[in-house]
Amino acid sequence: MSIRISLENKPEFYTNLDFVSGRIILNLNKAEAIGSIVVKLEGEAITALQVPHPHQDGGAQRQGPPQALPAP
């Protein structure tokens, strides 16, 4: 027996809550009764936060040297 997943319209990457469609291809060596097929897809995500560049439009404009925050 072999099972293969063939996804339709595969993007370069998937994001949270994307819909995935495709086919499950099941090859059997002999006749079998199949009641159901359950497919569970899992993945990993990598996230990065970036500070906006101060000279780009919409970026925070800082005047003068950085200041230390007061101690709590």
C-alpha positions in Angstrom: 0.0 0.0 0.0 1.2 3.5 -0.7 -0.4 6.9 -0.1 0.5 10.2 -1.8 -0.9 13.7 -1.3 -1.1 15.9 -4.4 -1.8 19.5 -3.6 -3.4 21.8 -6.1 -2.1 25.4 -6.8 0.8 25.0 -4.4 2.1 28.5 -3.4 5.7 29.1 -2.4 4.6 29.0 1.2 1.4 28.8 3.3 0.2 31.2 6.0 -2.1 30.8 8.9 -5.7 29.9 8.0 -4.9 29.2 4.3 -7.2 26.7 2.5 -5.5 23.7 1.1 -7.0 21.5 -1.6 -5.8 18.5 -3.5 -6.1 14.7 -3.8 -5.2 11.7 -1.7 -3.9 9.0 -4.0 -4.1 5.5 -2.4 -2.6 2.5 -4.2 -3.5 -0.9 -2.7 -2.0 -4.3 -3.5 -5.4 -6.0 -3.1 -9.0 -5.0 -2.8 -9.8 -3.4 0.5 -12.9 -1.9 2.1 -12.1 1.7 3.1 -14.4 3.3 5.6 -12.7 6.7 5.8 -9.5 8.5 5.3 -8.4 11.2 7.8 -5.7 13.7 6.8 -3.9 15.9 9.3 -1.5 18.5 8.0 1.1 20.1 10.3 3.8 22.6 9.7 6.2 25.0 11.3 6.2 28.8 11.3 9.1 31.2 11.6 8.4 34.7 12.6 10.6 37.8 12.8 9.9 41.3 14.1 11.8 44.1 12.4 12.3 47.7 13.7 11.2 50.2 11.0 14.1 52.1 9.4 14.0 55.6 10.7 14.5 57.3 7.3 11.6 55.4 5.5 8.2 57.0 5.0 6.0 56.2 8.0 9.0 55.4 10.2 9.5 56.9 13.6 11.5 60.1 13.5 13.9 60.3 16.4 15.5 63.6 17.4 18.8 63.6 19.3 20.6 60.7 20.9 18.7 57.7 22.4 17.6 58.1 26.0 17.6 55.5 28.8 14.3 54.5 30.3 13.8 55.3 33.9 14.2 52.4 36.4 10.9 50.9 37.7 
